[in-house]
Amino acid sequence: MEIQLSLSATELDRDELQQQTRKLCRALRDEAGVNAAPVSEQSAPGSRGDVPLWGQIVMTLIGSGGVIVTAIKVLEAYVKKNRKVEIKVKTPKGEVTIKTENCDNPEIIAQVKALMSDEQPPASN
């Protein structure tokens, strides 16, 4: 399953945001064993290199529920550690934003888990 992650931070400039994006990709690959990479789009013909889409990650989950749980823990720890950064998790089922204020909330974690797995999302009140 392909999952889109969007990092945002009002206090960071584009270079700092891209640096945080690369750090999160490394953490997801190293700690959760998932395929995660910054997103870029092809540059115009005649230009050199692809153009990064600031703060955008595409993550592919293949494997058991343990991989999903580990990936969620990585995202949760990342937001706690980098309080300036919010992460929007988006799949075809919907989207949830993980912020410092809600990263410990079991309902938010359950919603993220449901988006990343084949489970049905919990009902919202």
WOSUL-V420431 format. One record per residue. RES is the residue in one letter. SS is DSSP state (H for helix, E for strand, L for the rest). PHI is phi in whole degrees, -180 to 180 (none if undefined). D_CENTER is the distance of its C-alpha to the mean C-alpha in whole Angstrom. Layout:
RES,SS,PHI,D_CENTER  RES,SS,PHI,D_CENTER
//
This chain:
M,L,none,13  E,E,-92,11  I,E,-123,8  Q,E,-100,6  L,E,-115,3  S,E,-123,6  L,E,-92,7  S,E,-140,11  A,L,-162,13  T,L,-69,17  E,L,-91,19  L,L,-112,17  D,L,-81,19  R,H,-60,17  D,H,-66,18  E,H,-65,16  L,H,-63,13  Q,H,-67,13  Q,H,-64,14  Q,H,-64,11  T,H,-62,9  R,H,-64,11  K,H,-62,11  L,H,-66,8  C,H,-58,8  R,H,-61,12  A,H,-63,11  L,H,-64,9  R,H,-69,12  D,H,-73,14  E,H,-93,14  A,H,-106,12  G,L,70,14  V,L,-103,11  N,E,-84,12  A,E,-134,9  A,E,-149,10  P,E,-62,10  V,E,-93,12  S,E,-140,15  E,E,-118,18  Q,L,-64,22  S,L,-78,24  A,L,-63,27  P,L,-55,30  G,L,93,32  S,L,-88,29  R,L,-101,27  G,L,75,24  D,L,-87,21  V,E,-96,19  P,E,-71,16  L,E,-96,14  W,E,-53,13  G,E,74,9  Q,E,-107,8  I,E,-130,6  V,E,-113,8  M,E,-126,7  T,E,-114,11  L,L,-103,12  I,L,-135,15  G,L,138,17  S,L,-81,18  G,H,-61,17  G,H,-63,17  V,H,-65,14  I,H,-64,12  V,H,-60,13  T,H,-64,13  A,H,-62,9  I,H,-65,9  K,H,-62,11  V,H,-63,9  L,H,-62,7  E,H,-62,10  A,H,-63,12  Y,H,-64,10  V,H,-67,10  K,H,-62,14  K,H,-74,15  N,L,-112,13  R,L,-59,15  K,L,-83,15  V,L,-105,11  E,E,-114,9  I,E,-124,6  K,E,-96,6  V,E,-101,5  K,E,-132,8  T,E,-134,11  P,L,-59,14  K,L,-79,15  G,E,150,14  E,E,-147,11  V,E,-141,10  T,E,-105,9  I,E,-98,9  K,L,-125,12  T,L,-55,14  E,L,-68,17  N,L,-122,15  C,L,-69,13  D,L,-96,16  N,L,-74,17  P,H,-58,18  E,H,-66,18  I,H,-64,14  I,H,-62,13  A,H,-64,15  Q,H,-65,14  V,H,-63,10  K,H,-60,12  A,H,-64,14  L,H,-66,12  M,H,-87,11  S,L,-124,14  D,L,-87,18  E,L,-69,19  Q,L,-80,20  P,L,-66,18  P,L,-66,20  A,L,-69,22  S,L,-91,22  N,L,-97,25
//
